[in-house]
Amino acid sequence: MALAYTDDYNEHVFAFANNIHTTEGGTHLTGFRTALTRALNDYAKKYEIIKNSEAMLTGDDTREGLTAVISVKLPDPQFEGQTKARLGNPEMKSLVEQATYEGLGYWLEEHPADGRKILEKCSLSLRARLAAKAARETVIRKGALEGMTLPGKLADCSSHDPKKSKKSELYIVEGDSAGGSAKQGRDRTFQAILPLRGKILNVERTRLDKMLASEEIKSLIVAIGVGIGEVINMAKLRYHRIIIMTDADVDGSHIRTLLLTLFYRHFPDTIKNGNLYIAQPPLYAITKGREKLFAYNDEQKDEIIKKLGESISIQRYKGLGEMTPTQLWDTTMDPENRVLLKVEISDAEKADEIFSMLMGDEVAPRKRFIQTHAKYVKNLDV
């Protein structure tokens, strides 16, 4: 067993049984988590590191920022499921719990300065959790009380109950200007529009309580309808598709990345269930006389130029607001013509590593990544 605390807000715990990665945990992981929380609570109480007026540490408090590996060896492992994703041996819970509690308790006594730092981090997590709970309840209560009015900026679809319609869509649009065009150009029966003003918070570096203080994020939470944090209920998802629609420039890419980070960290089931998409607005408008064609990439642009011949004009779109409502519908929102990219995760561990590296606080790994992959950039907007 090995563990370390970092400045991250997420838990990274990997459990193994006879060198098999039990991705869904099991009795050995349960024993470890139980002992960790009990040992830290006992140590905090003994040395009055956490005041009596504060609540006890929960498992979430003690595991925030934790990276750990638990590996057990046993003669007769009982795995649940064909993929051996979960260990079922009941005796492993008590064995791992006892070993972890005794070992961690001894380590804390031998390293009081480090122990205090760990408990201070856990205490900060506790206070943030309580603040986030109050903020989250306010957001959820706001959504419940406002009913069908929802956030003021949301132009909802006219379907009486959008979550029951497999056609219902929520477009998250960059900027009020593009949001206005999208509202005019959409099909109101099944398409809702939520414009966002500016860049949202980078939630990779933000605690839940700070995140819920953001009006843009609160509007998103209420519009989506599933809640946030411990109380997420995907059955309450209000739209069959959630579509991120941003400008085709650097700022648009940045906003799209911030939104993807939000959904990956706080609404992962929208990705797992296939609800999250990215709109693909055209990059070029190519005009010859009264004929106007749209290209979504350089290859299409070259084909259209070859087809139309001479005397053409080419417009490079960078902002959604450059298109009229009709053009936005024809190219980006009409289900018959549009191109949507479904957001999927093929490698969960790699995805987690990439989000942590590119959106986290550590500068050096991000710099190395950019330097390594800079030569592969095709569309550079400077």
DOVOBA-564724 format. One record per residue (C-alpha): residue number from 1; residue in three letters; x, y, z. Coordinates in nm, 3 decimals. Last residue first. Layout:
REM DOVOBA-564724
<rec NUM; "ALA"; <X; Y; Z>> ...
END
This chain:
REM DOVOBA-564724
<rec 382; "VAL"; <-0.248; 3.402; -3.394>> <rec 381; "ASP"; <-0.490; 3.126; -3.499>> <rec 380; "LEU"; <-0.300; 2.810; -3.591>> <rec 379; "ASN"; <-0.492; 2.536; -3.772>> <rec 378; "LYS"; <-0.272; 2.231; -3.833>> <rec 377; "VAL"; <-0.090; 2.182; -3.502>> <rec 376; "TYR"; <0.119; 1.863; -3.507>> <rec 375; "LYS"; <0.452; 2.042; -3.453>> <rec 374; "ALA"; <0.325; 2.187; -3.125>> <rec 373; "HIS"; <0.281; 1.839; -2.974>> <rec 372; "THR"; <0.602; 1.804; -2.775>> <rec 371; "GLN"; <0.633; 2.173; -2.683>> <rec 370; "ILE"; <0.269; 2.186; -2.573>> <rec 369; "PHE"; <0.300; 1.871; -2.361>> <rec 368; "ARG"; <0.624; 1.991; -2.201>> <rec 367; "LYS"; <0.462; 2.324; -2.110>> <rec 366; "ARG"; <0.161; 2.147; -1.958>> <rec 365; "PRO"; <0.388; 1.921; -1.751>> <rec 364; "ALA"; <0.582; 2.228; -1.623>> <rec 363; "VAL"; <0.282; 2.448; -1.533>> <rec 362; "GLU"; <0.117; 2.237; -1.261>> <rec 361; "ASP"; <-0.209; 2.404; -1.157>> <rec 360; "GLY"; <-0.447; 2.183; -1.355>> <rec 359; "MET"; <-0.620; 2.229; -1.692>> <rec 358; "LEU"; <-0.371; 2.071; -1.933>> <rec 357; "MET"; <-0.216; 1.811; -1.702>> <rec 356; "SER"; <-0.524; 1.715; -1.500>> <rec 355; "PHE"; <-0.742; 1.702; -1.813>> <rec 354; "ILE"; <-0.484; 1.492; -1.998>> <rec 353; "GLU"; <-0.432; 1.248; -1.709>> <rec 352; "ASP"; <-0.807; 1.197; -1.663>> <rec 351; "ALA"; <-0.848; 1.131; -2.034>> <rec 350; "LYS"; <-0.560; 0.882; -2.029>> <rec 349; "GLU"; <-0.714; 0.694; -1.736>> <rec 348; "ALA"; <-1.059; 0.690; -1.898>> <rec 347; "ASP"; <-0.940; 0.561; -2.236>> <rec 346; "SER"; <-1.206; 0.562; -2.510>> <rec 345; "ILE"; <-1.405; 0.853; -2.369>> <rec 344; "GLU"; <-1.677; 0.990; -2.600>> <rec 343; "VAL"; <-1.801; 1.334; -2.702>> <rec 342; "LYS"; <-2.029; 1.306; -3.005>> <rec 341; "LEU"; <-1.925; 1.538; -3.288>> <rec 340; "LEU"; <-2.215; 1.703; -3.468>> <rec 339; "VAL"; <-2.229; 1.802; -3.837>> <rec 338; "ARG"; <-2.540; 1.984; -3.958>> <rec 337; "ASN"; <-2.746; 1.921; -4.272>> <rec 336; "GLU"; <-3.068; 1.734; -4.187>> <rec 335; "PRO"; <-3.052; 1.808; -3.814>> <rec 334; "ASP"; <-3.055; 2.184; -3.895>> <rec 333; "MET"; <-2.840; 2.354; -3.630>> <rec 332; "THR"; <-2.497; 2.422; -3.783>> <rec 331; "THR"; <-2.515; 2.504; -4.153>> <rec 330; "ASP"; <-2.877; 2.583; -4.239>> <rec 329; "TRP"; <-2.969; 2.710; -3.893>> <rec 328; "LEU"; <-2.665; 2.937; -3.862>> <rec 327; "GLN"; <-2.721; 3.062; -4.217>> <rec 326; "THR"; <-3.083; 3.149; -4.139>> <rec 325; "PRO"; <-2.991; 3.324; -3.814>> <rec 324; "THR"; <-2.730; 3.530; -4.004>> <rec 323; "MET"; <-2.368; 3.431; -3.967>> <rec 322; "GLU"; <-2.091; 3.658; -3.837>> <rec 321; "GLY"; <-2.220; 3.604; -3.480>> <rec 320; "LEU"; <-2.085; 3.250; -3.489>> <rec 319; "GLY"; <-1.738; 3.401; -3.491>> <rec 318; "LYS"; <-1.424; 3.306; -3.679>> <rec 317; "TYR"; <-1.566; 3.254; -4.027>> <rec 316; "ARG"; <-1.325; 3.275; -4.320>> <rec 315; "GLN"; <-1.500; 3.436; -4.619>> <rec 314; "ILE"; <-1.397; 3.333; -4.969>> <rec 313; "SER"; <-1.497; 3.521; -5.284>> <rec 312; "ILE"; <-1.520; 3.357; -5.626>> <rec 311; "SER"; <-1.443; 3.480; -5.976>> <rec 310; "GLU"; <-1.275; 3.158; -6.091>> <rec 309; "GLY"; <-1.374; 2.792; -6.073>> <rec 308; "LEU"; <-1.681; 2.678; -5.885>> <rec 307; "LYS"; <-1.587; 2.309; -5.864>> <rec 306; "LYS"; <-1.219; 2.360; -5.783>> <rec 305; "ILE"; <-1.309; 2.618; -5.520>> <rec 304; "ILE"; <-1.566; 2.378; -5.374>> <rec 303; "GLU"; <-1.313; 2.094; -5.354>> <rec 302; "ASP"; <-1.049; 2.320; -5.195>> <rec 301; "LYS"; <-1.296; 2.438; -4.930>> <rec 300; "GLN"; <-1.404; 2.082; -4.857>> <rec 299; "GLU"; <-1.041; 1.985; -4.793>> <rec 298; "ASP"; <-0.983; 2.296; -4.581>> <rec 297; "ASN"; <-1.262; 2.210; -4.339>> <rec 296; "TYR"; <-1.632; 2.274; -4.278>> <rec 295; "ALA"; <-1.699; 2.437; -4.615>> <rec 294; "PHE"; <-2.012; 2.637; -4.697>> <rec 293; "LEU"; <-2.156; 2.724; -5.037>> <rec 292; "LYS"; <-2.310; 3.048; -5.163>> <rec 291; "GLU"; <-2.448; 3.088; -5.516>> <rec 290; "ARG"; <-2.572; 3.433; -5.611>> <rec 289; "GLY"; <-2.253; 3.524; -5.797>> <rec 288; "LYS"; <-1.983; 3.293; -5.672>> <rec 287; "THR"; <-1.956; 3.274; -5.294>> <rec 286; "ILE"; <-1.750; 3.053; -5.065>> <rec 285; "ALA"; <-1.834; 3.067; -4.694>> <rec 284; "TYR"; <-1.561; 2.911; -4.484>> <rec 283; "LEU"; <-1.507; 2.754; -4.141>> <rec 282; "PRO"; <-1.851; 2.601; -4.110>> <rec 281; "PRO"; <-1.998; 2.545; -3.763>> <rec 280; "GLN"; <-1.924; 2.204; -3.607>> <rec 279; "ALA"; <-2.134; 2.156; -3.294>> <rec 278; "ILE"; <-1.987; 1.954; -3.008>> <rec 277; "TYR"; <-2.198; 1.683; -2.845>> <rec 276; "LEU"; <-2.284; 1.551; -2.497>> <rec 275; "ASN"; <-2.571; 1.306; -2.435>> <rec 274; "GLY"; <-2.392; 0.978; -2.515>> <rec 273; "ASN"; <-2.464; 0.803; -2.184>> <rec 272; "LYS"; <-2.099; 0.799; -2.073>> <rec 271; "ILE"; <-2.057; 1.165; -2.169>> <rec 270; "THR"; <-2.368; 1.291; -1.986>> <rec 269; "ASP"; <-2.266; 1.049; -1.710>> <rec 268; "PRO"; <-1.949; 1.249; -1.647>> <rec 267; "PHE"; <-2.143; 1.557; -1.524>> <rec 266; "HIS"; <-1.904; 1.710; -1.268>> <rec 265; "ARG"; <-1.548; 1.641; -1.383>> <rec 264; "TYR"; <-1.600; 1.559; -1.751>> <rec 263; "PHE"; <-1.885; 1.809; -1.794>> <rec 262; "LEU"; <-1.689; 2.097; -1.642>> <rec 261; "THR"; <-1.369; 2.006; -1.825>> <rec 260; "LEU"; <-1.562; 1.991; -2.154>> <rec 259; "LEU"; <-1.699; 2.338; -2.080>> <rec 258; "LEU"; <-1.350; 2.477; -2.019>> <rec 257; "THR"; <-1.227; 2.312; -2.339>> <rec 256; "ARG"; <-1.512; 2.464; -2.541>> <rec 255; "ILE"; <-1.436; 2.806; -2.393>> <rec 254; "HIS"; <-1.071; 2.770; -2.494>> <rec 253; "SER"; <-1.159; 2.654; -2.844>> <rec 252; "GLY"; <-1.390; 2.953; -2.887>> <rec 251; "ASP"; <-1.119; 3.189; -2.765>> <rec 250; "VAL"; <-0.872; 3.038; -3.011>> <rec 249; "ASP"; <-1.109; 3.064; -3.307>> <rec 248; "ALA"; <-1.398; 2.865; -3.458>> <rec 247; "ASP"; <-1.660; 3.020; -3.230>> <rec 246; "THR"; <-1.852; 2.802; -2.984>> <rec 245; "MET"; <-2.146; 2.559; -2.990>> <rec 244; "ILE"; <-2.155; 2.294; -2.716>> <rec 243; "ILE"; <-2.454; 2.065; -2.770>> <rec 242; "ILE"; <-2.644; 1.890; -2.492>> <rec 241; "ARG"; <-2.864; 1.621; -2.643>> <rec 240; "HIS"; <-3.161; 1.435; -2.492>> <rec 239; "TYR"; <-3.253; 1.735; -2.282>> <rec 238; "ARG"; <-3.402; 1.784; -1.935>> <rec 237; "LEU"; <-3.187; 1.535; -1.746>> <rec 236; "LYS"; <-3.396; 1.441; -1.441>> <rec 235; "ALA"; <-3.325; 1.067; -1.470>> <rec 234; "MET"; <-2.957; 1.161; -1.449>> <rec 233; "ASN"; <-2.994; 1.231; -1.077>> <rec 232; "ILE"; <-2.691; 1.411; -0.932>> <rec 231; "VAL"; <-2.720; 1.462; -0.554>> <rec 230; "GLU"; <-2.359; 1.407; -0.446>> <rec 229; "GLY"; <-2.218; 1.685; -0.665>> <rec 228; "ILE"; <-2.459; 1.868; -0.892>> <rec 227; "GLY"; <-2.825; 1.857; -0.990>> <rec 226; "VAL"; <-2.973; 1.679; -1.293>> <rec 225; "GLY"; <-3.167; 1.973; -1.443>> <rec 224; "ILE"; <-2.953; 2.076; -1.738>> <rec 223; "ALA"; <-3.094; 2.429; -1.721>> <rec 222; "VAL"; <-3.042; 2.459; -1.344>> <rec 221; "ILE"; <-2.682; 2.343; -1.365>> <rec 220; "LEU"; <-2.605; 2.564; -1.665>> <rec 219; "SER"; <-2.750; 2.875; -1.500>> <rec 218; "LYS"; <-2.546; 2.801; -1.187>> <rec 217; "ILE"; <-2.234; 2.771; -1.404>> <rec 216; "GLU"; <-2.291; 3.113; -1.561>> <rec 215; "GLU"; <-2.380; 3.272; -1.225>> <rec 214; "SER"; <-2.055; 3.152; -1.067>> <rec 213; "ALA"; <-2.084; 3.107; -0.689>> <rec 212; "LEU"; <-2.138; 2.735; -0.745>> <rec 211; "MET"; <-1.780; 2.698; -0.865>> <rec 210; "LYS"; <-1.646; 2.858; -0.549>> <rec 209; "ASP"; <-1.831; 2.602; -0.333>> <rec 208; "LEU"; <-1.729; 2.317; -0.565>> <rec 207; "ARG"; <-1.360; 2.391; -0.538>> <rec 206; "THR"; <-1.183; 2.540; -0.839>> <rec 205; "ARG"; <-0.864; 2.445; -1.024>> <rec 204; "GLU"; <-1.012; 2.177; -1.251>> <rec 203; "VAL"; <-1.332; 2.385; -1.255>> <rec 202; "ASN"; <-1.175; 2.640; -1.491>> <rec 201; "LEU"; <-1.442; 2.905; -1.450>> <rec 200; "ILE"; <-1.655; 3.006; -1.747>> <rec 199; "LYS"; <-1.521; 3.221; -2.029>> <rec 198; "GLY"; <-1.730; 3.508; -2.160>> <rec 197; "ARG"; <-2.109; 3.541; -2.144>> <rec 196; "LEU"; <-2.286; 3.212; -2.199>> <rec 195; "PRO"; <-2.594; 3.180; -2.419>> <rec 194; "LEU"; <-2.844; 2.902; -2.338>> <rec 193; "ILE"; <-3.057; 2.800; -2.637>> <rec 192; "ALA"; <-3.330; 2.535; -2.645>> <rec 191; "GLN"; <-3.415; 2.327; -2.953>> <rec 190; "PHE"; <-3.720; 2.096; -2.969>> <rec 189; "THR"; <-4.025; 2.297; -3.080>> <rec 188; "ARG"; <-3.837; 2.623; -3.118>> <rec 187; "ASP"; <-3.654; 2.513; -3.432>> <rec 186; "ARG"; <-3.358; 2.747; -3.417>> <rec 185; "GLY"; <-3.272; 3.054; -3.627>> <rec 184; "GLN"; <-3.392; 3.335; -3.402>> <rec 183; "LYS"; <-3.256; 3.185; -3.079>> <rec 182; "ALA"; <-2.930; 3.094; -3.253>> <rec 181; "SER"; <-2.886; 3.450; -3.379>> <rec 180; "GLY"; <-2.942; 3.588; -3.029>> <rec 179; "GLY"; <-2.703; 3.336; -2.876>> <rec 178; "ALA"; <-2.444; 3.434; -3.133>> <rec 177; "SER"; <-2.467; 3.791; -3.007>> <rec 176; "ASP"; <-2.501; 3.694; -2.639>> <rec 175; "GLY"; <-2.175; 3.501; -2.640>> <rec 174; "GLU"; <-2.071; 3.137; -2.678>> <rec 173; "VAL"; <-2.369; 2.907; -2.715>> <rec 172; "ILE"; <-2.475; 2.609; -2.505>> <rec 171; "TYR"; <-2.735; 2.448; -2.731>> <rec 170; "LEU"; <-2.984; 2.230; -2.542>> <rec 169; "GLU"; <-3.161; 1.968; -2.749>> <rec 168; "SER"; <-3.490; 1.778; -2.734>> <rec 167; "LYS"; <-3.533; 1.514; -3.006>> <rec 166; "LYS"; <-3.562; 1.215; -2.773>> <rec 165; "SER"; <-3.852; 1.392; -2.604>> <rec 164; "LYS"; <-3.933; 1.300; -2.244>> <rec 163; "LYS"; <-3.676; 1.545; -2.102>> <rec 162; "PRO"; <-3.835; 1.827; -2.304>> <rec 161; "ASP"; <-4.166; 1.815; -2.115>> <rec 160; "HIS"; <-4.407; 2.071; -2.261>> <rec 159; "SER"; <-4.208; 2.097; -2.584>> <rec 158; "SER"; <-4.176; 2.470; -2.656>> <rec 157; "CYS"; <-3.798; 2.468; -2.636>> <rec 156; "ASP"; <-3.636; 2.689; -2.377>> <rec 155; "ALA"; <-3.471; 3.025; -2.442>> <rec 154; "LEU"; <-3.243; 3.031; -2.137>> <rec 153; "LYS"; <-3.110; 3.374; -2.039>> <rec 152; "GLY"; <-3.354; 3.411; -1.748>> <rec 151; "PRO"; <-3.259; 3.078; -1.595>> <rec 150; "LEU"; <-3.553; 2.837; -1.547>> <rec 149; "THR"; <-3.910; 2.966; -1.606>> <rec 148; "MET"; <-4.048; 2.611; -1.610>> <rec 147; "GLY"; <-4.010; 2.562; -1.237>> <rec 146; "GLU"; <-3.859; 2.861; -1.061>> <rec 145; "LEU"; <-3.899; 2.687; -0.727>> <rec 144; "ALA"; <-3.724; 2.365; -0.829>> <rec 143; "GLY"; <-3.437; 2.542; -1.001>> <rec 142; "LYS"; <-3.384; 2.780; -0.712>> <rec 141; "ARG"; <-3.397; 2.490; -0.466>> <rec 140; "ILE"; <-3.128; 2.312; -0.666>> <rec 139; "VAL"; <-2.906; 2.621; -0.672>> <rec 138; "THR"; <-2.964; 2.695; -0.302>> <rec 137; "GLU"; <-2.904; 2.332; -0.212>> <rec 136; "ARG"; <-2.577; 2.348; -0.403>> <rec 135; "ALA"; <-2.468; 2.663; -0.220>> <rec 134; "ALA"; <-2.539; 2.508; 0.121>> <rec 133; "LYS"; <-2.368; 2.184; 0.023>> <rec 132; "ALA"; <-2.076; 2.377; -0.125>> <rec 131; "ALA"; <-2.021; 2.559; 0.204>> <rec 130; "LEU"; <-2.031; 2.229; 0.395>> <rec 129; "ARG"; <-1.797; 2.067; 0.143>> <rec 128; "ALA"; <-1.557; 2.364; 0.150>> <rec 127; "ARG"; <-1.540; 2.344; 0.529>> <rec 126; "LEU"; <-1.468; 1.972; 0.517>> <rec 125; "SER"; <-1.212; 2.006; 0.237>> <rec 124; "LEU"; <-1.030; 2.270; 0.442>> <rec 123; "SER"; <-1.032; 2.031; 0.737>> <rec 122; "CYS"; <-0.890; 1.756; 0.515>> <rec 121; "LYS"; <-0.608; 1.987; 0.406>> <rec 120; "GLU"; <-0.541; 2.083; 0.767>> <rec 119; "LEU"; <-0.544; 1.714; 0.857>> <rec 118; "ILE"; <-0.279; 1.636; 0.595>> <rec 117; "LYS"; <-0.064; 1.927; 0.711>> <rec 116; "ARG"; <-0.101; 1.816; 1.075>> <rec 115; "GLY"; <0.013; 1.466; 0.986>> <rec 114; "ASP"; <0.315; 1.602; 0.803>> <rec 113; "ALA"; <0.421; 1.793; 1.116>> <rec 112; "PRO"; <0.334; 1.502; 1.348>> <rec 111; "HIS"; <0.541; 1.240; 1.159>> <rec 110; "GLU"; <0.589; 0.947; 1.401>> <rec 109; "GLU"; <0.237; 0.969; 1.543>> <rec 108; "LEU"; <0.090; 0.996; 1.193>> <rec 107; "TRP"; <0.292; 0.694; 1.076>> <rec 106; "TYR"; <0.170; 0.480; 1.367>> <rec 105; "GLY"; <-0.194; 0.568; 1.295>> <rec 104; "LEU"; <-0.142; 0.500; 0.925>> <rec 103; "GLY"; <-0.003; 0.153; 0.992>> <rec 102; "GLU"; <-0.261; 0.057; 1.253>> <rec 101; "TYR"; <-0.560; 0.181; 1.054>> <rec 100; "THR"; <-0.431; 0.044; 0.723>> <rec 99; "ALA"; <-0.354; -0.303; 0.859>> <rec 98; "GLN"; <-0.687; -0.326; 1.042>> <rec 97; "GLU"; <-0.891; -0.206; 0.744>> <rec 96; "VAL"; <-0.704; -0.432; 0.502>> <rec 95; "LEU"; <-0.775; -0.740; 0.713>> <rec 94; "SER"; <-1.133; -0.639; 0.797>> <rec 93; "LYS"; <-1.228; -0.579; 0.433>> <rec 92; "MET"; <-1.033; -0.876; 0.300>> <rec 91; "GLU"; <-1.244; -1.126; 0.496>> <rec 90; "PRO"; <-1.548; -1.054; 0.276>> <rec 89; "ASN"; <-1.381; -1.179; -0.047>> <rec 88; "GLY"; <-1.573; -0.998; -0.324>> <rec 87; "LEU"; <-1.309; -0.825; -0.536>> <rec 86; "ARG"; <-1.449; -0.615; -0.823>> <rec 85; "ALA"; <-1.352; -0.574; -1.189>> <rec 84; "LYS"; <-1.284; -0.942; -1.252>> <rec 83; "THR"; <-1.412; -0.893; -1.611>> <rec 82; "GLN"; <-1.657; -1.181; -1.585>> <rec 81; "GLY"; <-1.833; -1.033; -1.285>> <rec 80; "GLU"; <-1.748; -1.041; -0.915>> <rec 79; "PHE"; <-1.408; -1.177; -0.822>> <rec 78; "GLN"; <-1.351; -1.421; -0.540>> <rec 77; "PRO"; <-0.978; -1.457; -0.480>> <rec 76; "ASP"; <-0.864; -1.788; -0.327>> <rec 75; "PRO"; <-0.497; -1.771; -0.228>> <rec 74; "LEU"; <-0.479; -1.398; -0.148>> <rec 73; "LYS"; <-0.245; -1.115; -0.246>> <rec 72; "VAL"; <-0.348; -0.755; -0.191>> <rec 71; "SER"; <-0.251; -0.429; -0.365>> <rec 70; "ILE"; <-0.373; -0.084; -0.270>> <rec 69; "VAL"; <-0.236; 0.216; -0.464>> <rec 68; "ALA"; <-0.306; 0.571; -0.352>> <rec 67; "THR"; <-0.337; 0.929; -0.476>> <rec 66; "LEU"; <-0.538; 1.153; -0.246>> <rec 65; "GLY"; <-0.633; 1.508; -0.343>> <rec 64; "GLU"; <-0.967; 1.482; -0.166>> <rec 63; "ARG"; <-0.973; 1.143; 0.006>> <rec 62; "THR"; <-1.014; 1.252; 0.369>> <rec 61; "ASP"; <-1.297; 1.496; 0.294>> <rec 60; "ASP"; <-1.483; 1.254; 0.067>> <rec 59; "GLY"; <-1.461; 0.983; 0.332>> <rec 58; "THR"; <-1.626; 1.213; 0.582>> <rec 57; "LEU"; <-1.453; 1.423; 0.844>> <rec 56; "MET"; <-1.659; 1.486; 1.155>> <rec 55; "ALA"; <-1.852; 1.811; 1.179>> <rec 54; "GLU"; <-1.699; 2.128; 1.316>> <rec 53; "SER"; <-1.781; 2.272; 1.657>> <rec 52; "ASN"; <-1.532; 2.037; 1.820>> <rec 51; "LYS"; <-1.250; 2.206; 1.634>> <rec 50; "ILE"; <-1.037; 2.002; 1.397>> <rec 49; "ILE"; <-0.672; 1.976; 1.501>> <rec 48; "GLU"; <-0.779; 1.889; 1.855>> <rec 47; "TYR"; <-0.481; 1.653; 1.902>> <rec 46; "LYS"; <-0.684; 1.343; 1.983>> <rec 45; "LYS"; <-0.982; 1.449; 1.768>> <rec 44; "ALA"; <-0.770; 1.501; 1.457>> <rec 43; "TYR"; <-0.590; 1.169; 1.512>> <rec 42; "ASP"; <-0.918; 0.982; 1.560>> <rec 41; "ASN"; <-1.072; 1.144; 1.251>> <rec 40; "LEU"; <-0.762; 1.065; 1.043>> <rec 39; "ALA"; <-0.758; 0.701; 1.151>> <rec 38; "ARG"; <-1.132; 0.652; 1.098>> <rec 37; "THR"; <-1.132; 0.806; 0.748>> <rec 36; "LEU"; <-0.831; 0.602; 0.634>> <rec 35; "ALA"; <-0.961; 0.283; 0.794>> <rec 34; "THR"; <-1.296; 0.300; 0.612>> <rec 33; "ARG"; <-1.131; 0.381; 0.279>> <rec 32; "PHE"; <-0.883; 0.093; 0.306>> <rec 31; "GLY"; <-1.148; -0.159; 0.409>> <rec 30; "THR"; <-1.375; -0.056; 0.123>> <rec 29; "LEU"; <-1.084; -0.089; -0.122>> <rec 28; "HIS"; <-1.012; -0.443; -0.005>> <rec 27; "THR"; <-1.382; -0.535; -0.016>> <rec 26; "GLY"; <-1.425; -0.432; -0.378>> <rec 25; "GLY"; <-1.292; -0.175; -0.620>> <rec 24; "GLU"; <-1.467; -0.124; -0.952>> <rec 23; "THR"; <-1.141; -0.114; -1.151>> <rec 22; "THR"; <-1.004; -0.424; -0.983>> <rec 21; "HIS"; <-0.661; -0.418; -1.150>> <rec 20; "ILE"; <-0.537; -0.777; -1.133>> <rec 19; "ASN"; <-0.193; -0.812; -0.968>> <rec 18; "ASN"; <-0.327; -1.074; -0.723>> <rec 17; "ALA"; <-0.589; -0.817; -0.619>> <rec 16; "PHE"; <-0.530; -0.457; -0.722>> <rec 15; "ALA"; <-0.684; -0.124; -0.622>> <rec 14; "PHE"; <-0.609; 0.216; -0.773>> <rec 13; "VAL"; <-0.703; 0.537; -0.592>> <rec 12; "HIS"; <-0.696; 0.877; -0.763>> <rec 11; "GLU"; <-0.921; 1.120; -0.576>> <rec 10; "ASN"; <-0.977; 1.470; -0.712>> <rec 9; "TYR"; <-0.915; 1.816; -0.569>> <rec 8; "ASP"; <-0.545; 1.823; -0.660>> <rec 7; "ASP"; <-0.295; 1.987; -0.423>> <rec 6; "THR"; <-0.142; 1.644; -0.358>> <rec 5; "TYR"; <-0.164; 1.378; -0.088>> <rec 4; "ALA"; <0.030; 1.052; -0.107>> <rec 3; "LEU"; <-0.044; 0.684; -0.061>> <rec 2; "ALA"; <0.128; 0.347; -0.087>> <rec 1; "MET"; <0.000; 0.000; 0.000>> 
END
